[in-house]
Amino acid sequence: MPLPVVAIVGRPNVGKSTLVNRLSGIMDAIVHDEPGVTRDRTYRPAFWRDRDFLVVDTGGLVFDDNTEFLPLIREQVMLALAEASVAVMVVDGQTGLTTADETIATWLRQQPVPVLLAVNKCESPDQGLTQAAEFWQLGLGEPYPVSGIHGSGTGDLLDEVINYLPPTDALEDTEEIRVAIVGRPNVGKSSLLNAFVGEQRAIVSPISGTTRDTIDMIVQRQDRRYRLIDTAGIRKKKQVEYGPEFFGINRSFKAIRRADVVLLVLDALDGVTEQDQKLAGRVADDGRACVLVVNKWDAIEKDSHTIYDYERLLKERLHFTDWAETIFVSAHTGQRVEKILDLVDSAAEQHRRRVSTSVINEALAEALKWHTPPTTRQGRQGKIYYGTQVASQPPTITLFVNDPKLFNENYRRYMERQFREQLGFQGTPIRLFWRGKKVRELEQSANRATKVK
């Protein structure tokens, strides 16, 4: 069964994201002194006493439809309340009671979910009760003075929160695959996420930069659970100003590093841009498995050669990720979206795969039979003694040789191709480490010395 949800709501800039960071113990939500930084609803795991639950951060509520994102943000809050066991309305204890707080409280009293009241920015325990007193007027029951920055008062709030959570049930022991959805702004990442889960999980707008924070969503399929991570669109560094977008892009890079599989979303109408190449390079450098998702395929005029021409373009411009599977989809129509998770399963399996030393050396012997190592002008030839896999995620193979300098880039690429042809590893980068004989001898000497001691 899914974890119960606690929705954090309130007007802009009352410290909701700071409180979410405090309650979850993860300093991950973007906090910036500017209204409207949080737009989608973002989930963070939390634990109190013996209870696990999810805290969902929402955008600032403003009942004014004259601004582009406000109706969309309000829709996200409604969706958060629909799945929540309890909501926590956050107000600003330093600013005091405002008309906006009264409007939101009136609206929340009309919702079916129970509501608790947290008076944030009560940094002084002595003055906290005084600051909180005027919020009794909102009619939401006892106001709890808390400090998202210092953590004071949050224990009392959580004691009350868990009273509204459903009884504890054992969660199924299912495998989880972390999937980061990455790409340039406006290529359809949030639309793809919504197509996966079948609801308006992320705000979708033709205005680039709509998603500012990373958004986690759990999708269950048979005995496997997927944590889908929507990320902010990554523009060229010189175009990004310091502020919410800067922090959002850093979260995107962090999402790549913590993912098992990256869905690199490309815009079929734009082709492969220079920024797409840089993102693909970053995914490969971070050692993440990858699936290339060409979105908006429904908008392309096609004939019998179109898909082959596009695949050739991908191989030319993204040759450093030629190991990644490619799928052509439309998040708008849902075309082939359900097949993406099949490719994710395959890539994740290869990313975690381990091959025995005997199989590695069989592949190595076959490669040496077809192409022996190069020989220098001085007559020195490279020798490969044996190989072994030393790590997974990504698969990492160490080759023990007489001298790594004797193996040029062409031969190293040849050896990688041979391992792929004979062992597979489709969908994941592999790393080859070349270690010289002298290093091995030093290690053996050190091991002998350790045994003597």
N, C-alpha and C positions, 0 to 999 in steps of 0.2 A: 504494500500500500504506500502511496506517496506521503512525504512528510507534510504535516500541517503547516499552514501559512499564516504569518502575522504581517498585516499590511501597515506600513508607516505612511501617514498622509498629513497634509497641512499646506498652508500657503507657501509661496517661495521664500527661501532664505531664512527659514527658522531653524536650520541645522538638522534637517532630516537625515541627510547622508552621513553627517558626523555621528549622529545617534545610531544609525545602522552599522557604521564601522565599529562603534563601541559594543553594541549588542552582539554582533557576530564575531568580534575579536579579529576581524580581517580589515586592515586599513587599505581598502581596495576601491571603494566608491570615490569618484572624483568630487573633491570638496573645493569650491572656489567662491569667492565673495562676489557673486553675480547671480541674480535671479535667473531661473530657467536652465541651469546647467544640467540637471537631471531631467530627461524627457521621457524615455521609455521606463518600464518597470524592471528593476534589476534585483536578482535574488542572491541572498547570501545565507549559507548554512549557519545555524546558531545552536547553542546547547545551554540549558540551564537545569540544575539539579539532575534529574534523570531523564530529561526530555530533549529530544532532537527536533528541530523545526527549521523552517525557512523564514527569514525576514525579507520582505520585499520593499525596496525603496521605490518611491513614485515621484513623478514630477510635481512641481508646485501648483496647487489648485488656484486658478483665478477664473471667476465667472464673468469673463469678458471675451466675446467672440470676435472682437475687432483685430486680434492678433493671430497670425498664421497658425502657430502650434498649439494654442491654448485649448481649442476643442479636442484636438488629438490627445493632448496630455490628459484631459478630463476623461476621455474614453479609456485610456490606460488605467487610470485610477479606478474606474468602474469595473474593469476586468479584474484588477487586483482584489477589490472588495468581494467580487463574486466568488473567488476561490479561497478567501481568507476565513479562518476560524474566529479571528478577532482583529480589530483595527486599533491603531494607536494614533490619535491626532496629536501632532506636535505643534506647540505654540512657543513664542519667544518671551521668556520671562523678563528680559531687559527692556524690550519695547513696550510690553504690556498688552492689554486687550485691545484689539482693533476691530473695525467693522468687517474686514475680510474674515477674521476668525469667527465672528458671529454668524456670517453667511455660511461658512463651511460647516460649523457645528449644527446649524439648522438643517442643512442638507444631509449631514451624516445621520441625524436622528431619524430621517425618513428611510434609511437603508436597513436591510434586515440583519446586518452583522453587528454584534456588540462593539462598543467603542470605549476605549480608555483614553485618558487625557494626560499627556506628558508636557510639563512646563520646562522647556529646555533653557540652557544658558543660565541656570541657577548655580553658578560656580561657588557661591558661599553657602554652606549648609545652614548657617544662622539666619541668613536673609531669604533662603529658599522658600520657606513657608509663607513669609510675607509677600514675596513676589507671586507665589502661586494662588494666594487667597482670592484675588479679584476674578480668577477664571472659574470660580464656582458658578458665576453668572451664566456660563455657557450651557448649564443643564446636562452635563455629561458625567456627573458624579465627581468623585474625589480627584482633584488635580495633583499629579505626582511631580514634585520638583526634582529635576534631574540635570546632570551636566554631561553632554555628549563628549566634551573634551576631557574632563577629569574622571568621569564614570560614577560620580556620587549620585545616589538615589536610584540608579538603574536596577539594583538588586530588588528593591521594593516593587518597582514597576514589573520586573520579570516574574516575581512571586505571584502577582495578580494575573499576568498574561497566561501563565501555564494553567490557571484554573479554567480557562476557556478552551484549552486544546483537547481534542478527542482522546479517548483512552489509548494507552500505548499498545501497539501491535507490532509483532516482529516483522521487520521488512524482509522481503525476499532477498536472498543472497545472489544477486545478479551481477554479472560482469559489466563494468562501465567503460565506455570508450569516449575520450574527450575529443571533440571535433570543433576546430576553430574555423569560422567562416570569414575569409579574409579577401580583400580586394580594394581597388580604387573607389572613391566616392561614386555613388549612384550607378553601380553595376548590377544592383539588385540583391544585395546580401540580405537585407531585412525581409524583402519579399520572399526570398528563398526560405528563410527561417519560418515565416508565416505559412508557407506552403507545406513545410514539414509537419507543423503542429496543427494546422487546420484552423487557425484563429488569428486575430490581429494581435499577435504577441509583441511585435515591435512596430513602432511608428514608421509608416512608409510614406514618403513624400518625394516629389521630383526635385526638391531643394537639396543639393548636396550638403552633407554634414549633419543630417537629421539625427543619426546615431552618434552619440558622444561618448558613451561608456560601453564597456563590454557587457553583454547580456547573456546570462546562462539560462538554458531551458533543457529540461529533462524529457526525453522521448523514449518510451518503452516499446520494444518490438521483440516478441517471443521471449527468450530467456536473456536478452541483452538490453542494456540501458545505454543510451547515448546522451552525453552532456553537450548540447549544441551551444557554441559560444559565438554570438554575433558581435562584430567588432566595428569600431569607427573606420570610415573610409580613409585610406592612407594616401595623402597627396605628397607631392615633392616637398622635401624639407624646406626649401627656400620660400615656399608659398604658405608655410604654417607659422602663425604668430603665437607667441607665448600666451597661454590661457587654456580654456577648456579643451580646445581642439588638440593642443600640444599634449595635454595629459591623456586625452582619449587615444591618440596614436601610440603613446608609450604603453597604454593598456593593451592595444592591439598587438604590439610586439611581444608583450608578456604573454598574451593568449597563445601566440604561436609557440612559444617556448614550453608552455604547459600542456599543449595539445598532443594527442597521439597521432591524429590525422588532421591535416589542413586542407580545407576546401578552398582552393584559389579560384575565385569567381572572376571570369573574364566577360567583357561585353562583346557579344558577337558583332554588333554594329561598328564598334571601334577597332576591332582587330586586336593585335598584341602591341601594346604601347611600351615605351621605355620604362614607365613606372611598373607595369606588369612584370617586365624582365627583372627589375630590381627586387620586387616582392618574391618572385620565384627563386631568385638567388638567395634571398634571406631564409626562405623555407629550407632550401637545400643545406645552407651553411649551419642552420640550427639542428639539422639532422632529423627533421620531421617527415613522416610519411605524407603523401600528397595525392589529391585527386584534382585534376583540372576540370572545372565546371564552366562550360561556355554557355552563358545565360542569354536570354532574348533570341533564341534560335528561331522562334516563331515569326520574328520580324524580318528575317532574311529571305530574300527571293532565291529560290533554290532550283537547281537542275540536277541531273544525275552525277555531275562532277563536283558539286559544291562542297560536300563534306570531305572529299578527298583533298581538294585544294586547301581547305581550312586546316586539315590535319598536317599537310605538308608545311603550311605556314607556322603552325605550332612547333613542329620539329626544328624548323630553321631558327626561329626567334627564341625558343625556350629549350634549346638543345641540352642545357645543363640539368633539365628535369625530364629528359626523354624516357626515364623510367616510370613516370607517373601515368596512370590511366586517365583517359579523357572521356567526358560525357557531354553531350549537347542537350540542353534542357530549356524549358521555359517556365520560370517561376510564376508567370502571369496565368498560363493555362494549366500548369501542373504537368506538362509533358515530360515524361521520364524522371520526374523528381524522385519517385519512390525507388528508382534503381540506384540512386546515389549511395544509399546506405549499404547496398550490396558491395559496391566498390570500396566503401569505407571499411567494411568487415574484412575484405581481402587485404587491403593495404595495412590495416592494423595487425592482422595475423602475420604478415611478412615482416613488419616492423619489429615484432616481438620474437621472431623466429630464431631458433638456435640450431646450428648444424654441427654434427660431431666432427672431431678432428680427422677421423679416417676419411669421411666424405670430402672434407676440405682438401685433403692431400690427394685424393683421387682426381678431383677437379684440377688441382695444381699440376699433377703429372700429365694430364691430358693437354693442358695449356702449354706446358714446356715441350711436349712432343711436337706441337704444331709451330711453335715459335720460340727458339732458344733466346736467352738474354743477350743483349748486345755486348760487343767486345770493343774496348778502347783502342786507339792507335798504338798504345804501348803494349797491347796484347792481353790486357786484363779483362776477364769476362766475369759478368755478374753470376752469382750462384744463389739459388733459392733452396735452402735446406728443408724447410717444412713450414706449414701454416696452421693456425688455429684460431677459432673464433673466441674473442676475449670479452665481448659485450653484445648486448642487443639494444634496440631502441636508440639509435639505429644499429643494425648488424655491423659489427666491427671485427675485422680480421687482421691479425698480425702475421706478417711474413718474415721469417728469420733468414737473413741473407749474409753474404760475406762483407758487402759494403753497399749501403743504400745509394751512394753517389754514382754507382755504376749503372743505375736504372733510370733512364730518361723518362720524360713525361709520356712520350708515345708508348713506351713499353708498359708503363703503369696503367695507362688507359686501356691498353690491350688486355692486361690481366684483369681489370675490373669487368670488362666486357665478357671475358671468358667465365668469370664467376657467375655473372648474371645469366649467361646462356645455359650454363650447366646446373646452377643451383636455384635460379629463379629470382627471388627478392623483388618482384614486380610491385611497384607502388611505394617503395621506400629507398632512400639513399643508402649506400653502403660505404664504409670507410676502410681503407687499407693503410695499415701502419707497416713501415719497412724498418726492421731493426737489424743493426749490424752485429757481426760476430763478436766484436770487442765488447759491446754492451752485454751480450750474453755471458761472455767469460767473466766479466766483472760481477755480474749477478750471481753466477755460480760460485765465485770466490767468496763473495759476501755471505752466501748461504752456508758454505763450508765453515767459515769463521764463526757464524752464529751457532752452528751445531757444536763446535769445539767448546764455546763458552758455556 
